[in-house]
Amino acid sequence: MRTKLLFSLVIGPWSLVIPPSGHAQSFILRNGAVVPADAVEIRDNALVATAAGGQVERRVPLTEVVRLDFPPPPEFDGAEAELLAGRSAEALALVEPLVRRFAPFATLPGSPYAQAASLRLRALLASPDTEAAKLAANDLIRIAPTPAAKSLGTLALAELEVRAGRPEIAEILIDEVSKDSSPEAQARAWILRAELASRRADHEAAAEAYLRVQAFYGTLEDLMPRVLLGAGLALRAYGDKAMSERLLGELMDGYPSTPQAVVARRELGF
């Protein structure tokens, strides 16, 4: 009854509804009314409230929603942990439903869509499904409302070009975001520069690029296993065995459960 009353107040006289304290997620309508997310379902391009018997009570077109008031879903932290552990399928299972849920609100203030889509893209990049990763990257570039999210999509396309052995295209894409203000985009661009250098056997340049990420973007924990492994291997190929072993040891100590730590242990003979 309380849900029915709240939603009737919203769409009947279009008056402002302040949800009770238990509501942590809300849709803000064009007239300023607040609709608690757990009072409705999204169906047929509308917010729909139904009575206990299933009869449709009220509908508000999604075009009337102008802002979302949603705290970050807990699935985001879960997906980050799965990605760090190298479990891309589990991460994808957590964020894929959120991408679909928030897609109708992708460009609205407060929408978690860009973060959900970025996590989905990272999961797909860590999977064997290259085509799905490419589609997800293009979706992020096309739909995401923030320059930072678009840059991550562009860098994902660059990474796919690196893997495909097309360095010239990869470098063009990397240069497109070279002046991006997002620390994550800058860090990922330098990682790709390092990997390009490694592929052309310029191990000194590769090590310098990886170490630049460690020095300037070390707070981006999800990137550090990749950076430490790349730097350690580049330095070993360059001939600096002591520094290589120190970085690989740092990787094993700091991120022991990651796939990169497995490679480091193998390289060091453990």
N, C-alpha and C positions, 0 to 999 in steps of 0.2 A: 504493500500500500504506500509506503514512503517513497519508493522509486517512482511509482505511478504519479503521485502528487508532485514530486519534484519536477518531473519531465513535463507534466501538464502546465505547471507554472512557467516553465521556460518557453514553450512554444505557443501557449495560449495567448496571454496578454503580452508575451515577449518581455517579461519583467526579469530583473536580475535575480539569479538564484545563487546563493552561497552554499556550497555543499557542506554537509556535516564533516567534522574533523576526521572521520575515518576515510574520506575520499582523498587519495593521494594523486590521482590522475584525472584531468579534466579537459574537456573541449571548450574553448571560448568562442562564442558565436559573434556574428557581425554586430548585433545590438548590445554586446557586452554581457549577455547571459552566460552562465557557467553550467555546463552539463557534465556531471560526474561520469567518468568512463565506465564504471561498473553498473550504471543505470541503463546502458544502451548496448546494442551490438551494431556493427557496421555491416550493412546489407543493402544491395541494390542501390549503391551510390547515396546512401542516407544513413543517418543515425536513427536507429529504430528501437523504441521501447515497447515491450509486449507485456500483456497481462499474464497472470499465472496460467490461464488456460491456453495461452499461445495466440490469442487474438491481438492483432496489431493495434496499439493504442495511438501512437504518434510517430511521425517521421519528420526529420529535419534534413534537407539536402546537404550533402557534404560541402557544397559551395558556400554555405552559410558559416562554416567553420573558418575562423581567421587566425587562430593561434592555438597551440597545444601547451598545456601545463602538465608535463610528464617528467618525473625524475628519471634518471638513467635506469633502464631496466636491469635487474640483477644478471640477466643473461649476458650482458656485455662483459662483466668481470669473469664470468664463467668461460666465455669464448676466448678471452685474452689468455686465461690459464691453459686452456686446451691448445691454443696455438703455440704458446711457449713450450709446451710439452711435446709438440709435434703431432698432435692429434687433430688434423684438419677436418676430418669427417665429423667428429664430435662438435667442433666449433661451428661448422656449417649448420648442423642440426639445431643448434641453439639460436642462431641469428636469422636463418632463412624465414621462419614465421614472422619475425619482427620486420624484415624487409617488406614482406607482403602486407603486413598490417598497416605500416606507416607510409606505404607508397602513395596512397591518395593525398597525403599531407606533406609530401616530400619538400615542398618549397615554403612551407609555413614556418613562422617563428616558433621555436620551442619543439619542433619535430625531431625525434631521434633518428629519422631516416638516414641522414648522411653517415652517422656513426655505424648504424646497422649495416648499411651497404658497404662501407669501408671494411668492416670486419668480414663480411661475406667475401669480398674481393680477396682479402688476405688469405682466407681459408682456401679459396679456389686456386690461388697462386701456389699454395703449398700442396696442392693435389695434382694428380696427373691430367686433370681435365682442362687442357689448354684452351679449348674453344669456349667452355663455360667461363673461364677467367677473362677471356677477351671480351665476351658479351657483358660480363659484370663491369669491367673497366669502362667500356663505352657507355653503359647505363649510368655509371657514376659521373662521368664527364657530362653527359647530356642532362641529367636530372638534378644532381646534387646542387644545393643553393650556395655553397661556400666555395671560394677560390681554393682553399686548402684541400677540400675533398676532390675537386676537379684535378688538382695537381697530382694527388695520389692515384687517380685513375690514369692520368697520362704516364706517370712513372711505372705503373703496372704494365701498360702497353710497351714501354721501353724495356722492361725486364723480360717480357715475352720475346721481344726482338733480339735481346742478348742471347737468350736460350736457343733461338732459331738460327743463330750465327749471322745475324744481319746488323753488325755494329754501326754502320753508317746511319741507318734509320734510328737505332737506339740513341745515338748521340744527338740527333736532331730533336728527338722527344725530350731527352734530358735537358737540353739547352732551353727548351720552352719553359721549364719551371725553375731555371737556375736562379732567378731573382725572387722566387716565392718566399714570403715572409714566414711560412710555417716551418718550425724546426724539424718536424717529422719529414716534410718534403725535402728539405735541404739534406737531411741525413740520408734518406733513401737515394737521393741523387748521387751523393758521394759514394755510397755502397755500390751503385751500378757503375760508376766510373772506375772503382777499384776492380770490379769483376771484368770489365772490359780490358783493363790493363793486364790482369792475370791471363786473359785469353790470348793476348798478344805477347805473353812472356816478359812483360815489363814488370818484374816483381818488385822493384824498388818503388815505382809509381803506385802499384797496387797497395803495398804496405803503407805508404804515406797517406793514401786516401782512406784506408780503413782506420788508421790511427787518428786521423783528423776527426772521424766520426766519434771515436772513443773519447777524444779530448774535449770536443765541443758539444756533443750530444749524448753524453754518457748517461743522462737521466732517462733516456728512452730505453727502458729495460728490455722491451721485447726485441730490440734490434741488436743488443749486445752479444748474444751467442753467435749470431751470424758474423758480426764484426770481429770478435775475438778469434774465431776459427779462421776467417779469411786472412786476418793479419798474421796469425801464427803460421799458416801455411805459406803465405807470401814471403815472410821473413826466412822461413826454412829454405825455400827455393832460392832466395837471395844470398843465403850463406850465413845469416845471423842466427846460429843455432840456439844460443843462450836466450836471446830475446824471444825467439819462437817458443821455446819451452816454457818461459815465464808466462806468456800470454795463454798458451794452451792449458797450463796449470791453473791460471786464473779462471778460465772457462770451466774446467772440471770442478773447481771448488765453488764457484759462484752460481753455476747453472748445471748441477750434476745430472738432472733428469731430462735434459734436452737432447735431441738427436745430434746436435753439434758436439756435445760432450762425449758421446759415443765415438764419434770420429776422432776427437782429440785423444781419447784413451788408446785407440788403435794406433794412432800416429806415434804415440809415446811408448808403445809396447806394453800397455797395462792390460 
